[in-house]
Amino acid sequence: MALEMPKSVRQIGDCKGNRKIYIEDYVVSFAKQLAKRSEGKEIAGVLLGTNRSEQGVKYLFISGMVAIRQFAERTDQQFSQDIWGNIYTDIKENFTGLEILGWYYSGPGTPVSCNETLRVIHGKNFSGADKLLFIYDDAEKDEGFFRSTAGVMERQKGFYIYYEKNEEMRDYMVGYIDSKTSFEHVEDTALDIRNVLRAKKGLPIDSYIPEKTGFESKRNRESRERSKEGRYSVGLGTVIVVFAVLLGFVALQNQNAFRKAEEQISNIKETFQGETVKEPDKTEVERLQANLPATGAAVSVSSSAVSEQKDIQGEEKVPGQPMEQVDPAKRQDSDGEPKPVKTPGKKPESQPTPEPKPAPKPSPENISTPKPEPKKAEANTTPAFWNYIVRKGDTLSQIAQKYYRTVGYVEQIKKINGLSDADDIRIGQKLKMPN
């Protein structure tokens, strides 16, 4: 069977020679996360994968890693049965078809070099010509592989990082980190980056809800999925109850608004028509609908009444009756009070006619004015680009593969950023990345 090589790879250093080391991106991410969360302690792990030989070349593919529990509390450089028991349990529960290819180490202030202590640990626990030691320095962000040759640990000049769908390593990494972090403050950088990229492409995101304590393995993952269904049911019921309460509140507010509108219309009719209009019992909505036309008529009558109640000199008259043409000088006595007006053919009344009250003008709040039409909400626009800061060891092929899972975006990134050469980038440079 022909050897199938990874399609998406990134070369680190010089990879010439008859041994090719390939390490999957999730394994590198897990190693960096362990170093970041080590809290000043030594941390270690066991590298898992497969090895193949073809045409005289040895290929080592590292696709998994399990943490070595209680590594910093060990009492001997040779691992105890309890440590190995935990290692084999984690391998059996989380990985299939992989063998031990070496181990990983990171310590505070330890550079990427193999000291005597690491050489002894390697010889007592991982002896063999093809067993590897992977060291990561979190302070300097440096990494490298070592291999034993004639009892001497020699650093390999280069290796490859490859990218592929690696669900077993992803599940183990997320579960282990969650078991070491409080449930409310889980922060998995690798998973967050992939979810952002999947959301931009319209794909469903990966969602993991680990238990608050303990390490999640494949055996309890199915029970966790069943418990999710129960939580979703409770959440849906709560949403329905809150929605029903909001509907009741809105209905009550509308009822109060109808009642206030009815009172205002009734006050307008009393003001302009001089009496209270009594109507048969109706519902509030029917009464409101019946009063709306009357309101417009009342406003019209008010305007005409006001114009008829004053003559040229500002005197008042009774609406609907013609004013007698009397000399203005004879209409007032010496005290300025109006004299009764005599009508031909009729005797003057013994009592003066009460002076009618002028109808008040309608207040602005009682006359509805058209509301301005709300502005149309501007359509949501998604930015065409997002920015990426170039870091040490980055290439356009690696960046495209890491964020788009394919190197097909390299030409598009070059065109957007005006680059003529894919290697013409520098540390700290800001690149525009297409959405």
C-alpha positions in Angstrom: 0.0 0.0 0.0 1.4 3.4 -1.1 2.2 5.8 1.6 -0.4 8.6 1.7 1.3 11.9 2.7 -0.6 14.8 4.3 -1.8 17.4 1.8 -1.4 20.5 4.0 2.0 20.9 5.7 4.3 23.6 7.0 8.1 23.0 7.1 10.1 24.0 10.2 13.9 24.1 9.6 15.9 21.8 7.4 14.1 18.5 6.8 16.8 16.7 4.7 17.8 13.2 5.7 16.4 9.7 5.9 14.0 10.4 8.8 11.0 12.7 8.3 9.0 13.9 11.4 5.4 15.0 11.0 3.4 16.4 13.9 -0.3 17.3 13.7 -1.4 20.8 14.5 -3.7 19.8 17.4 -0.7 18.1 19.1 1.4 21.2 18.9 -1.6 23.3 20.2 -2.0 21.0 23.2 1.7 21.1 24.0 1.6 24.9 24.0 -1.6 25.0 26.2 0.0 22.6 28.7 3.1 24.9 28.9 1.0 28.0 29.3 -1.1 26.5 32.1 1.9 24.8 33.9 2.0 27.4 36.7 5.8 27.1 37.0 5.9 23.3 37.1 7.4 20.7 34.8 4.9 19.2 32.5 5.3 16.2 30.1 3.3 14.0 27.8 3.5 10.8 25.7 3.6 11.2 21.9 1.4 8.8 19.9 1.3 8.0 16.2 2.4 5.7 13.5 5.7 5.1 11.6 6.2 3.9 8.0 9.2 3.2 5.9 9.4 3.7 2.1 12.4 3.7 -0.2 14.8 3.8 2.6 13.2 6.8 4.3 11.6 6.5 7.8 8.3 8.6 8.3 7.1 9.3 11.8 3.6 10.7 12.0 2.6 12.1 15.5 -1.2 12.5 15.6 -1.9 12.3 19.4 -0.5 13.0 22.9 -1.7 12.2 26.4 -0.5 14.2 29.4 1.7 12.4 32.0 -0.1 13.0 35.3 1.9 13.7 38.4 5.1 14.2 36.3 6.3 17.0 38.5 5.7 15.0 41.7 7.7 11.9 40.5 10.2 10.4 43.0 12.4 8.7 40.4 13.4 9.3 36.8 11.9 6.0 35.9 8.1 6.2 35.8 6.2 4.2 38.4 3.5 1.7 37.7 0.8 4.2 38.7 2.1 6.8 36.2 2.2 4.2 33.4 -1.2 2.9 34.4 -2.7 6.3 33.9 -0.9 6.8 30.6 -2.2 3.5 29.2 -5.8 4.1 30.5 -5.9 7.5 28.7 -4.5 6.0 25.5 -7.1 3.2 25.5 -10.0 5.5 26.3 -9.2 8.2 23.8 -7.1 6.9 20.9 -7.2 3.9 18.5 -4.5 2.3 16.4 -1.6 4.5 17.7 1.7 3.5 19.2 4.1 5.4 21.5 6.7 7.3 19.4 8.4 9.3 22.3 7.5 12.0 24.8 7.1 15.8 25.3 8.7 18.0 27.9 8.4 21.7 29.0 9.8 23.2 32.1 10.2 26.8 33.6 13.3 28.4 32.3 14.4 25.3 30.3 15.6 26.1 26.8 15.2 23.8 23.8 18.2 21.6 24.7 18.5 18.1 26.2 20.2 18.2 29.6 21.4 15.2 31.6 18.1 14.8 33.5 16.1 14.6 30.3 18.6 12.2 28.8 18.2 9.8 31.8 14.4 10.0 31.7 14.5 9.3 28.0 16.8 6.3 28.4 14.8 4.7 31.2 11.4 5.1 29.8 11.6 5.7 26.0 14.6 3.7 24.8 14.8 2.9 21.1 16.3 4.3 17.9 13.2 6.0 16.7 11.8 7.3 20.0 11.6 11.1 20.0 11.8 13.9 22.6 9.8 17.1 21.8 10.8 20.1 23.8 8.9 23.4 23.9 10.1 26.7 25.5 7.1 28.8 26.4 9.2 31.9 27.3 11.1 32.0 23.9 8.2 30.3 21.9 10.8 27.8 20.6 10.4 24.1 19.9 12.5 21.2 18.6 12.8 17.4 18.3 15.6 15.2 19.7 16.6 11.6 18.9 19.0 9.3 20.7 22.0 8.3 18.6 24.6 6.1 20.2 23.4 7.3 23.7 23.6 10.9 22.7 20.5 13.1 22.3 20.9 15.0 19.0 18.6 17.7 17.9 16.9 17.2 14.6 17.4 20.0 12.1 13.8 20.2 11.0 10.3 18.8 11.0 6.8 19.3 9.5 3.5 20.5 11.0 0.6 19.1 9.1 -3.2 19.8 9.3 -6.0 17.3 9.0 -9.3 16.3 10.6 -8.2 14.9 14.0 -11.3 14.5 16.2 -9.7 12.1 18.7 -6.9 14.6 19.6 -9.3 17.5 19.6 -11.7 15.8 22.0 -8.9 14.7 24.3 -7.3 18.2 24.3 -10.6 20.0 25.1 -11.6 17.5 27.7 -8.2 17.6 29.5 -8.0 21.4 29.5 -11.6 21.7 30.7 -10.9 19.3 33.6 -8.0 21.6 34.7 -9.9 24.9 34.4 -13.0 26.2 36.2 -16.2 25.5 34.4 -17.1 29.3 34.1 -13.7 30.3 32.7 -12.9 27.7 30.0 -10.7 29.3 27.2 -9.6 26.9 24.5 -7.7 28.9 21.9 -7.6 26.2 19.2 -11.3 25.5 19.5 -12.2 29.2 19.5 -10.2 29.9 16.3 -11.8 27.0 14.5 -15.3 28.1 15.6 -14.7 31.6 14.3 -13.7 30.3 10.9 -16.6 27.9 10.8 -19.1 30.7 11.7 -17.7 32.9 9.0 -18.2 30.2 6.4 -21.8 29.5 7.6 -20.9 26.1 9.1 -22.2 24.8 12.5 -19.7 25.4 15.3 -18.2 22.7 17.5 -19.9 22.9 21.0 -18.5 21.1 24.1 -20.1 21.4 27.5 -17.7 19.5 29.8 -18.7 18.5 33.3 -17.6 20.7 36.2 -15.2 18.2 37.6 -13.3 15.2 36.3 -11.8 14.3 32.9 -14.3 13.6 30.1 -13.6 10.4 28.2 -15.4 8.6 25.4 -17.3 6.5 27.9 -19.2 9.4 29.5 -19.6 11.6 26.3 -22.9 9.8 25.4 -24.4 10.5 28.8 -23.4 14.2 28.5 -25.2 14.4 25.2 -28.4 13.0 26.8 -28.2 15.5 29.6 -28.0 18.3 27.1 -31.4 17.4 25.8 -32.9 17.8 29.3 -31.2 21.2 29.7 -32.5 22.4 26.4 -36.1 21.4 27.4 -35.9 23.3 30.6 -34.5 26.3 28.8 -37.3 26.2 26.2 -39.9 26.1 28.9 -38.4 29.1 30.7 -38.4 31.1 27.4 -42.1 30.3 26.8 -43.1 31.4 30.3 -41.2 34.7 29.9 -42.7 35.3 26.5 -46.3 34.8 27.9 -45.6 37.3 30.7 -44.4 39.9 28.2 -47.5 39.4 26.1 -49.7 40.0 29.1 -47.8 43.1 30.0 -48.2 44.5 26.4 -51.9 43.8 26.4 -52.4 45.6 29.7 -50.5 48.6 28.4 -52.7 48.7 25.2 -55.8 48.6 27.4 -54.6 51.5 29.4 -53.8 53.5 26.3 -57.3 52.9 24.9 -58.9 54.0 28.2 -56.8 57.3 28.1 -57.7 57.9 24.5 -61.4 57.5 25.4 -61.2 60.0 28.2 -59.5 62.5 26.0 -62.1 62.2 23.2 -64.9 62.6 25.8 -63.3 65.8 27.2 -63.0 67.2 23.7 -66.7 66.6 23.0 -67.8 68.1 26.3 -65.7 71.2 25.6 -66.9 71.9 22.0 -70.5 70.7 22.3 -71.2 72.1 25.8 -72.6 68.8 27.2 -71.6 65.4 28.1 -72.5 62.7 25.5 -74.0 59.6 27.1 -73.8 56.5 25.1 -75.2 53.0 25.6 -72.8 50.5 27.1 -70.1 49.5 24.6 -66.8 47.9 24.8 -63.8 50.2 25.0 -62.7 49.5 21.4 -66.2 50.1 19.9 -66.6 53.3 21.8 -63.2 54.5 20.7 -64.1 53.7 17.0 -67.4 55.5 17.3 -65.9 58.6 18.9 -63.1 59.1 16.4 -65.4 60.7 13.6 -67.1 62.9 16.2 -63.8 64.3 17.3 -63.1 65.7 13.8 -66.6 67.2 13.7 -66.1 68.8 17.1 -62.9 70.4 16.0 -64.6 71.8 12.9 -67.5 73.2 14.9 -65.1 74.8 17.3 -63.3 76.6 14.5 -66.6 78.0 13.1 -67.9 78.9 16.5 -64.9 80.9 17.4 -65.0 82.8 14.1 -68.7 83.7 14.5 -68.4 84.9 18.1 -66.5 88.0 17.3 -67.4 90.9 15.0 -65.1 93.5 13.6 -64.7 95.3 17.0 -64.3 92.1 18.9 -67.9 91.9 20.3 -69.6 88.5 21.0 -72.8 87.3 19.4 -74.9 84.2 19.6 -74.1 81.7 16.9 -76.9 81.2 14.3 -78.6 84.7 14.9 -77.9 87.9 12.9 -76.5 90.9 14.8 -78.7 94.0 14.8 -77.0 97.0 13.1 -76.6 99.3 16.1 -74.4 102.2 16.5 -71.3 101.1 18.4 -71.6 104.2 20.6 -75.1 103.2 21.8 -74.1 99.7 22.7 -72.2 100.7 25.8 -73.2 102.7 28.8 -71.1 105.1 30.8 -69.5 102.2 32.8 -68.5 100.3 29.6 -71.1 97.6 30.2 -73.0 96.3 27.1 -76.6 97.5 26.8 -79.4 95.1 25.9 -80.1 94.9 22.1 -83.7 95.7 21.0 -85.2 93.7 18.3 -88.0 95.4 16.2 -91.5 94.0 16.9 -90.5 92.4 20.2 -90.5 93.7 23.7 -87.2 93.7 25.5 -86.6 90.9 27.9 -86.6 91.8 31.6 -83.4 89.9 32.2 -80.2 90.2 30.2 -79.2 87.2 28.2 -76.2 85.5 29.9 -73.0 86.0 28.1 -72.0 82.8 26.3 -68.6 81.4 27.2 -66.2 81.3 24.3 -65.2 77.8 23.4 -61.6 77.0 24.3 -59.3 76.2 21.5 -58.3 72.6 21.2 -55.0 71.9 22.9 -52.2 70.5 20.9 -52.2 67.2 22.8 -55.9 66.6 21.9 -55.3 66.9 18.2 -53.5 64.0 16.7 -50.7 64.8 14.3 -49.2 62.4 11.9 -46.0 60.8 13.2 -42.9 60.9 11.1 -42.2 57.6 9.3 -39.3 55.7 11.0 -36.1 55.6 9.1 -35.4 52.4 7.4 -32.7 50.4 9.2 -29.6 50.2 7.2 -28.8 46.7 6.0 -26.2 44.9 8.0 -23.0 44.7 6.1 -20.3 42.2 6.9 -16.7 43.5 6.6 -14.9 42.2 3.6 -11.6 41.7 5.5 -10.2 41.0 9.0 -6.6 41.6 10.1 -3.9 39.1 11.0 -0.5 40.1 12.6 2.4 38.1 11.3 4.3 36.1 13.9 7.6 34.3 14.1 7.9 31.4 11.6 4.7 32.4 9.7 4.4 31.9 5.9 1.4 32.7 3.7 0.9 29.0 3.1 0.8 28.2 6.8 -1.5 31.1 7.5 -3.9 30.2 4.7 -3.9 26.5 5.8 -4.5 27.4 9.5 -7.4 29.7 8.9 -8.9 28.4 5.7 -7.8 24.7 5.8 -6.4 25.1 2.3 -3.4 26.8 0.6 -5.7 28.0 -2.2 -6.1 31.3 -0.5 -2.5 32.3 -0.8 -2.9 34.1 -4.2 -6.0 36.0 -2.9 -4.1 37.1 0.3 -1.1 38.2 -1.9 -3.4 40.2 -4.2 -5.3 41.9 -1.3 -2.1 43.0 0.4 -0.2 43.9 -2.8 2.5 41.2 -2.3 4.5 40.0 -5.2 6.2 37.2 -3.3 4.6 34.7 -0.9 7.7 34.9 1.4 7.8 38.7 1.4 6.3 39.1 4.9 7.8 40.2 8.2 7.1 39.8 11.9 4.5 42.3 13.1 3.2 43.0 9.6 -0.6 43.4 9.5 -2.2 41.4 6.7 -5.8 41.8 5.4 -7.5 38.4 5.4 -10.6 37.8 3.2 -13.9 36.8 4.9 
